[in-house]
Amino acid sequence: MARVKAVLRRAGAPSVQAAGLVLDEGRSIATLHGRDLDLTAVEFKLLSFLTANPGRIYSRTQLMDRIYPAQRTVGDRTIDSHIKKLRKKIALAAPDEDLIHSVYGVGYKFEAETMI
C-alpha cells in the first residue's frame, strides 16, 4: 500500500520549466532543450531549489540548509563544487546557456531569459 501511495504522490509532482530546462520533480529527471542532464540527487535538489525562485540570490548557507539533512556536516565550499559540476553538465547539453550565476560575496542565483 505504501508503494502505491508513493507512486501516486510522485505522479502528481509538478514539472518546472524555464528557458528550455524541464525538471520532473516526481521522477527527479532534468532535461535541457530535450537532452537529459545526468544529475546526482544533490545536483537535482540544488537545481530544483534555485529554479523555484528565479532571480533570487541564495547564500551558500541557505543552499546547504535546504539541500542537506540537518545531521550531515558539510563545508560551505561543497556547494561551490556542486555548482561547478552542475554548470559543466548544463554546458554539455547547451554550451550557450548560462543559467546559474555567481553573485560575488553573496551566493548564487538561477536566471533565465524566459520563464514558462
DRENDO-919119 format. One record per residue: residue in one letter; x, y, z of N, C-alpha, C in turn. Coordinates in pm, whole numbers, padded with zeros to 5 digits, always signed. Example, Ala and Ser with C-alpha at 12.3 -4.5 7.8 and 13.67 -1.06 7.14 Angstrom:
<recs>
A+01319-00569+00780+01230-00450+00780+01320-00330+00780 S+01285-00225+00708+01367-00106+00714+01290+00003+00787 
</recs>
This chain:
<recs>
M+00081-00119+00000+00000+00000+00000+00086+00127+00000 A+00193+00125+00080+00282+00242+00086+00347+00268-00049 R+00378+00159-00119+00440+00172-00250+00346+00240-00349 V+00221+00202-00346+00120+00263-00434+00105+00411-00403 K+00101+00445-00275+00089+00585-00236+00209+00667-00282 A+00327+00607-00273+00448+00677-00317+00445+00702-00467 V+00401+00603-00543+00392+00618-00688+00290+00726-00724 L+00176+00725-00658+00074+00826-00686+00122+00965-00647 R+00194+00977-00537+00246+01107-00495+00345+01161-00598 R+00434+01074-00647+00532+01118-00747+00467+01151-00880 A+00362+01078-00916+00295+01102-01044+00233+01240-01048 G+00189+01290-00934+00126+01421-00930+00223+01535-00909 A+00352+01504-00896+00450+01610-00871+00462+01700-00993 P+00469+01829-00971+00473+01922-01083+00608+01922-01154 S+00604+01966-01277+00726+01987-01354+00755+02136-01358 V+00881+02170-01348+00924+02309-01357+00986+02329-01494 Q+00948+02437-01562+01002+02465-01694+01057+02607-01697 A+01179+02620-01749+01241+02752-01760+01348+02749-01867 A+01336+02833-01965+01438+02852-02069+01488+02720-02127 G+01397+02631-02161+01436+02503-02220+01471+02397-02117 L+01472+02434-01991+01502+02341-01882+01371+02287-01828 V+01361+02155-01819+01242+02091-01763+01286+02001-01648 L+01231+02027-01530+01259+01945-01413+01134+01867-01377 D+01143+01737-01385+01032+01650-01345+01056+01610-01201 E+00989+01679-01109+01011+01659-00966+00975+01517-00922 G+00874+01459-00981+00830+01326-00942+00930+01217-00975 R+00996+01231-01087+01092+01130-01129+01236+01175-01112 S+01258+01295-01065+01393+01352-01046+01475+01347-01175 I+01410+01390-01283+01475+01393-01414+01480+01537-01463 A+01595+01574-01517+01611+01709-01572+01652+01698-01718 T+01588+01780-01802+01628+01788-01943+01647+01934-01980 L+01739+01956-02070+01764+02091-02120+01760+02085-02271 H+01663+02154-02331+01641+02151-02475+01629+02008-02526 G+01558+01924-02449+01534+01786-02489+01646+01689-02458 R+01757+01738-02407+01870+01650-02374+01870+01622-02224 D+01884+01495-02189+01887+01458-02048+02013+01510-01981 L+01995+01563-01861+02108+01601-01776+02125+01489-01674 D+02240+01429-01671+02267+01318-01579+02309+01376-01445 L+02210+01409-01361+02236+01476-01235+02232+01380-01118 T+02317+01407-01019+02309+01334-00893+02187+01385-00817 A+02151+01316-00711+02037+01359-00630+02059+01499-00572 V+02180+01526-00525+02211+01657-00468+02206+01765-00575 E+02260+01737-00693+02258+01834-00802+02114+01864-00844 F+02030+01760-00849+01890+01782-00886+01820+01870-00782 K+01841+01840-00654+01780+01921-00548+01826+02066-00557 L+01955+02084-00582+02011+02218-00590+01950+02295-00707 L+01945+02232-00824+01887+02298-00941+01739+02326-00921 S+01669+02231-00863+01526+02249-00837+01501+02365-00742 F+01582+02375-00638+01567+02484-00541+01596+02619-00605 L+01701+02626-00685+01736+02753-00750+01630+02797-00850 T+01573+02702-00924+01472+02737-01025+01338+02774-00963 A+01315+02736-00839+01187+02766-00774+01164+02917-00763 N+01270+02994-00746+01260+03139-00737+01367+03204-00824 P+01344+03209-00955+01446+03265-01044+01477+03409-01010 G+01605+03440-01014+01649+03576-00985+01679+03599-00839 R+01630+03513-00752+01657+03528-00608+01797+03476-00578 I+01871+03549-00498+02007+03511-00462+02004+03432-00332 Y+02070+03316-00334+02080+03231-00216+02225+03222-00172 S+02248+03235-00043+02384+03219+00010+02418+03071+00015 R+02545+03041+00031+02588+02902+00043+02519+02836+00162 T+02509+02909+00271+02445+02855+00392+02299+02820+00367 Q+02228+02907+00298+02087+02879+00266+02076+02755+00179 L+02165+02741+00082+02162+02625-00006+02195+02497+00071 M+02297+02504+00158+02333+02386+00238+02218+02344+00328 D+02154+02440+00392+02042+02409+00481+01927+02343+00406 R+01906+02383+00283+01796+02330+00203+01829+02194+00141 I+01954+02173+00104+01993+02054+00029+02029+01936+00119 Y+02099+01962+00227+02150+01855+00313+02065+01840+00439 P+02053+01715+00487+01982+01694+00614+02057+01761+00729 A+01986+01794+00834+02045+01867+00947+02159+01792+01014 Q+02154+01660+01015+02257+01585+01084+02386+01569+01004 R+02388+01612+00881+02508+01598+00798+02588+01728+00801 T+02717+01716+00823+02805+01832+00828+02884+01842+00698 V+02871+01954+00631+02945+01978+00507+03003+02119+00512 G+03113+02137+00439+03173+02270+00431+03100+02357+00332 D+03115+02488+00345+03043+02578+00255+03096+02570+00112 R+03218+02524+00094+03272+02511-00041+03219+02388-00114 T+03150+02302-00041+03086+02186-00104+02983+02234-00206 I+02912+02338-00173+02813+02394-00265+02883+02443-00392 D+02999+02507-00376+03075+02554-00493+03107+02438-00586 S+03146+02326-00528+03179+02207-00607+03056+02156-00683 H+02943+02150-00616+02820+02104-00683+02778+02201-00794 I+02791+02330-00769+02756+02430-00871+02847+02414-00993 K+02975+02392-00969+03071+02374-01078+03033+02253-01164 K+03001+02141-01099+02962+02021-01172+02831+02042-01247 L+02739+02111-01184+02609+02140-01246+02627+02227-01370 R+02711+02328-01361+02738+02414-01476+02801+02335-01591 K+02891+02242-01560+02953+02159-01663+02849+02074-01735 K+02760+02016-01659+02657+01931-01719+02560+02013-01804 I+02529+02132-01761+02443+02221-01840+02516+02261-01968 A+02646+02289-01958+02725+02329-02075+02736+02216-02177 L+02738+02092-02131+02743+01979-02224+02614+01970-02305 A+02502+01997-02242+02372+01991-02311+02345+02114-02395 A+02389+02230-02347+02365+02356-02418+02480+02452-02388 P+02583+02450-02473+02703+02531-02448+02678+02681-02432 D+02573+02733-02492+02548+02878-02487+02462+02920-02368 E+02415+02825-02289+02329+02857-02175+02413+02891-02052 D+02378+02998-01986+02441+03039-01861+02328+03063-01762 L+02283+02956-01698+02163+02965-01615+02191+02994-01468 I+02307+02951-01420+02340+02971-01279+02448+03078-01269 H+02416+03184-01199+02507+03299-01188+02561+03311-01046 S+02689+03347-01038+02751+03377-00908+02730+03524-00879 V+02699+03554-00756+02687+03693-00711+02798+03711-00608 Y+02900+03786-00646+03021+03800-00566+02989+03839-00421 G+03043+03759-00331+03027+03787-00189+02891+03753-00130 V+02799+03704-00215+02664+03676-00166+02627+03529-00185 G+02629+03481-00308+02591+03342-00334+02562+03316-00480 Y+02453+03245-00505+02418+03203-00641+02271+03231-00669 K+02242+03244-00800+02103+03260-00841+02083+03192-00975 F+01959+03152-01000+01919+03097-01129+01855+03210-01206 E+01899+03227-01329+01843+03335-01410+01829+03287-01553 A+01708+03291-01602+01678+03254-01739+01609+03371-01805 E+01634+03387-01933+01574+03499-02005+01423+03488-02012 T+01374+03365-02034+01229+03346-02043+01185+03237-01948 M+01081+03264-01875+01023+03165-01784+00888+03123-01840 I+00855+02997-01827+00725+02945-01873+00636+02922-01754 
</recs>
